Each structure stands twice: as C-alpha cells, then as structure tokens.
C-alpha cells in the first residue's frame, strides 16, 4: 500500500505541477501512512508484548534506525526477543 501511495504522490507531483489533484494527493498520502499507522495500532493493542517491551519498540521506532526497526517489526517471528535485543543495544556503549 505504501508503494502505491508513493507512486500516487509522484504522479501528483508530475501531472499536477501547478495545481495538484487534491483527491489523488489525499488518497496517496493516506496510503503512504496506512502501514506505519496499522503497525503502531498493533503495537498499542497487542498483548504479545509487555509494557517495557512496547516502550523498547517505540524508542527504536523514533530513532535514526526507524526504517530498519519498522522492517524488523513486520518480519520478526519473536517480537519479545527482538525487543530485548533492542533494549540491550540502546543501553550498551558504542
């Protein structure tokens, strides 16, 4: 969905240079934001993670590695273990 949204934004930028199509712009923006919003809702309501693990995910998602962490959240099979490793990385000296 996000890729379709990015393509829609590109079409809006190219085709509507002086006056963009507001409907296409709105739909494309919503599509771009749909996957991150759904992930954040899942993170908020899931009972799979403890509050500390949820905080570790949120801290990681607001950092400079957010795209990589977003990908990890969607693909990992054990979110609890990944949250622990994220918390360890955050507390370890670099």
N, C-alpha and C positions, 0 to 999 in steps of 0.2 A: 504494500500500500504506500509506503513512504517513497519508493522509487517512482511510482505512478504520480505521486504528488510533486516530486522534484521535476519530473518531465512536464507536468502541467504548469509549474511555475516558469520553466524555461520557455514553454510555448507562449505563456502570457507575456513574458519579457520580450520575446522576439516579435510576436504578432501584434501585441498591443503596446508598442513602444511609447506612443504619446498618450494614449488613453486606454488603459488595460481593461479587459473584460472583468468586471467585479465578481461575477458569478464563478468564473473559472479560477480567479485568484482566491476566492474564499474556499472553494472545494479543494483546490490544490493545497492550500495551507492546512486545512483540516486533515487531509490525507497524510501530509508530512508529519503532523503531530499525533496521529492516531496511535501508532505503535509505541512511542515513548509514554503517552498517556495511559494506554492499556497496561503497560508494564508497571507503571507507578501505582495504578489502582490495584493490580495483582499483588504488588509488594505490600500495600497498605492492608489488604484484607486477608492475605494468606495466613493460615495457622501453621504452615510448614516451618516458619522461622520464629525465633524468639524476638522480643523487642530489641535486644542487644544486637542480634544478627541483622535485623532490619536497619538499625542505625548504621551498622558497618556498610551495608549495601548503599544506603543513602549518602553516606560520606564519600564512598568511592564514586558514586554517580555524579557527585558535584565537583569532583576533582578534575585534574587535567587529563586523566585517563578515561574519562566518561564513555567515549565510543567503544573502547575495548571492554570496559566493565559491562556496558549495555549488551554487547555481544555475548559475554560470558554468562550473564543472567539468563539470556534466552536459550543458550545451548548446553549449559552445565547440567549434569544429572543429579548432583548433590549440592544444592544451594547452601546448605548449612556448612559443609566443609569449605566451600569457596568463601563464604562469609568469614569463617575463622581465618583463612589464609589472607584475606583482605585486611582483617584487623591486625594480623601479625605483621604484614608488610607496612602498615601505617605506623606501628609502634617500633619497628626495627630501625636502627640508624642506617643511613645510606651512605 
